[in-house]
Amino acid sequence: MRDKDKEEFSKETIDYLSKLALLDLTEEEKEKLSKQLRDIISYFKKLNDLDTSDVKPTTHAIEGLKNVFREDIPWKSLSNEDALKNAEHKKDGYFKAPRILKE
């Protein structure tokens, strides 16, 4: 493995990624994740060695695929009261949910 590959997922990079993903990882988990990510990237880099000169580019994986759309027919939606009638937690006419983002 080249030195560059080892540097791609340094402790700082793993700390940054875990913070973005809101994951509280132990040092052991960070080490394991770093190795797994290096292995994944190493595998994808092997694809660069393939000779694809005779492979015809495709515009879509499934030839002849068509989207089938139904006619857009508007109908009356639920009233606010009907939408909230089974909600356990509601406030001021809205669903109330727990906060998920940190300050």
C-alpha positions as a Markdown table, in Angstrom:
| # | Residue | x | y | z |
|---|---|---|---|---|
| 1 | Met | 0.0 | 0.0 | 0.0 |
| 2 | Arg | 1.3 | 3.4 | -0.9 |
| 3 | Asp | 1.9 | 6.1 | 1.7 |
| 4 | Lys | -0.7 | 8.3 | 0.0 |
| 5 | Asp | -3.4 | 5.6 | 0.6 |
| 6 | Lys | -2.5 | 5.5 | 4.3 |
| 7 | Glu | -2.9 | 9.3 | 4.5 |
| 8 | Glu | -6.3 | 9.5 | 2.8 |
| 9 | Phe | -8.1 | 8.5 | 6.0 |
| 10 | Ser | -6.0 | 9.9 | 8.8 |
| 11 | Lys | -7.3 | 10.3 | 12.3 |
| 12 | Glu | -8.3 | 13.9 | 11.5 |
| 13 | Thr | -10.2 | 12.8 | 8.5 |
| 14 | Ile | -12.1 | 10.1 | 10.4 |
| 15 | Asp | -12.8 | 12.6 | 13.2 |
| 16 | Tyr | -14.2 | 15.0 | 10.6 |
| 17 | Leu | -16.3 | 12.4 | 8.9 |
| 18 | Ser | -17.7 | 11.0 | 12.1 |
| 19 | Lys | -18.6 | 14.6 | 13.2 |
| 20 | Leu | -20.4 | 15.2 | 9.9 |
| 21 | Ala | -22.3 | 11.9 | 10.3 |
| 22 | Leu | -23.1 | 12.7 | 14.0 |
| 23 | Leu | -21.4 | 9.4 | 15.0 |
| 24 | Asp | -19.7 | 9.0 | 18.4 |
| 25 | Leu | -17.0 | 6.5 | 17.6 |
| 26 | Thr | -14.5 | 4.9 | 19.9 |
| 27 | Glu | -10.8 | 4.9 | 19.0 |
| 28 | Glu | -11.1 | 1.2 | 18.1 |
| 29 | Glu | -14.1 | 2.0 | 15.8 |
| 30 | Lys | -12.2 | 4.9 | 14.2 |
| 31 | Glu | -9.2 | 2.6 | 13.5 |
| 32 | Lys | -11.5 | -0.1 | 12.0 |
| 33 | Leu | -13.4 | 2.5 | 9.9 |
| 34 | Ser | -10.1 | 3.9 | 8.6 |
| 35 | Lys | -9.0 | 0.5 | 7.5 |
| 36 | Gln | -12.3 | -0.4 | 5.9 |
| 37 | Leu | -12.4 | 2.9 | 3.9 |
| 38 | Arg | -8.8 | 2.4 | 2.7 |
| 39 | Asp | -9.8 | -1.1 | 1.5 |
| 40 | Ile | -12.8 | 0.2 | -0.3 |
| 41 | Ile | -10.8 | 3.0 | -2.1 |
| 42 | Ser | -8.0 | 0.5 | -2.9 |
| 43 | Tyr | -10.6 | -1.8 | -4.5 |
| 44 | Phe | -12.0 | 1.1 | -6.6 |
| 45 | Lys | -8.5 | 2.1 | -7.7 |
| 46 | Lys | -8.1 | -1.4 | -9.1 |
| 47 | Leu | -10.8 | -0.5 | -11.6 |
| 48 | Asn | -8.4 | 2.1 | -13.1 |
| 49 | Asp | -6.2 | -0.8 | -14.4 |
| 50 | Leu | -9.0 | -2.3 | -16.5 |
| 51 | Asp | -8.8 | -1.9 | -20.3 |
| 52 | Thr | -12.2 | -0.4 | -21.2 |
| 53 | Ser | -11.1 | 0.8 | -24.7 |
| 54 | Asp | -13.4 | -1.8 | -26.4 |
| 55 | Val | -16.4 | -1.1 | -24.1 |
| 56 | Lys | -19.1 | 1.0 | -25.7 |
| 57 | Pro | -20.4 | 3.8 | -23.5 |
| 58 | Thr | -24.0 | 3.4 | -22.3 |
| 59 | Thr | -26.5 | 6.2 | -21.8 |
| 60 | His | -28.7 | 4.0 | -19.5 |
| 61 | Ala | -28.1 | 0.7 | -17.9 |
| 62 | Ile | -31.5 | -0.7 | -19.2 |
| 63 | Glu | -32.1 | -0.1 | -22.9 |
| 64 | Gly | -35.6 | 0.8 | -24.0 |
| 65 | Leu | -36.7 | 1.7 | -20.5 |
| 66 | Lys | -39.6 | 4.3 | -20.5 |
| 67 | Asn | -41.1 | 6.1 | -17.6 |
| 68 | Val | -44.9 | 5.5 | -17.3 |
| 69 | Phe | -46.7 | 8.4 | -15.8 |
| 70 | Arg | -50.2 | 8.5 | -14.6 |
| 71 | Glu | -52.4 | 11.5 | -15.3 |
| 72 | Asp | -52.0 | 14.1 | -12.6 |
| 73 | Ile | -55.5 | 14.5 | -11.2 |
| 74 | Pro | -55.8 | 16.9 | -8.3 |
| 75 | Trp | -58.1 | 15.9 | -5.4 |
| 76 | Lys | -59.0 | 17.4 | -2.1 |
| 77 | Ser | -56.4 | 16.8 | 0.5 |
| 78 | Leu | -56.8 | 16.2 | 4.2 |
| 79 | Ser | -57.7 | 19.0 | 6.5 |
| 80 | Asn | -55.2 | 20.1 | 9.1 |
| 81 | Glu | -57.4 | 18.6 | 11.8 |
| 82 | Asp | -57.7 | 15.2 | 10.0 |
| 83 | Ala | -54.0 | 15.0 | 9.4 |
| 84 | Leu | -53.2 | 15.7 | 13.1 |
| 85 | Lys | -56.0 | 13.7 | 14.7 |
| 86 | Asn | -53.9 | 10.6 | 15.4 |
| 87 | Ala | -50.7 | 12.4 | 16.2 |
| 88 | Glu | -49.5 | 11.9 | 19.7 |
| 89 | His | -47.4 | 15.0 | 19.8 |
| 90 | Lys | -48.7 | 18.2 | 18.1 |
| 91 | Lys | -48.3 | 21.9 | 18.8 |
| 92 | Asp | -49.9 | 25.0 | 17.1 |
| 93 | Gly | -51.4 | 22.9 | 14.2 |
| 94 | Tyr | -48.1 | 21.1 | 13.4 |
| 95 | Phe | -46.6 | 17.7 | 14.2 |
| 96 | Lys | -44.1 | 18.1 | 17.1 |
| 97 | Ala | -40.9 | 16.1 | 16.7 |
| 98 | Pro | -37.8 | 15.9 | 18.8 |
| 99 | Arg | -34.8 | 18.1 | 17.9 |
| 100 | Ile | -32.2 | 16.2 | 15.9 |
| 101 | Leu | -29.6 | 18.8 | 15.2 |
| 102 | Lys | -27.0 | 20.0 | 17.6 |
| 103 | Glu | -26.3 | 23.6 | 18.1 |
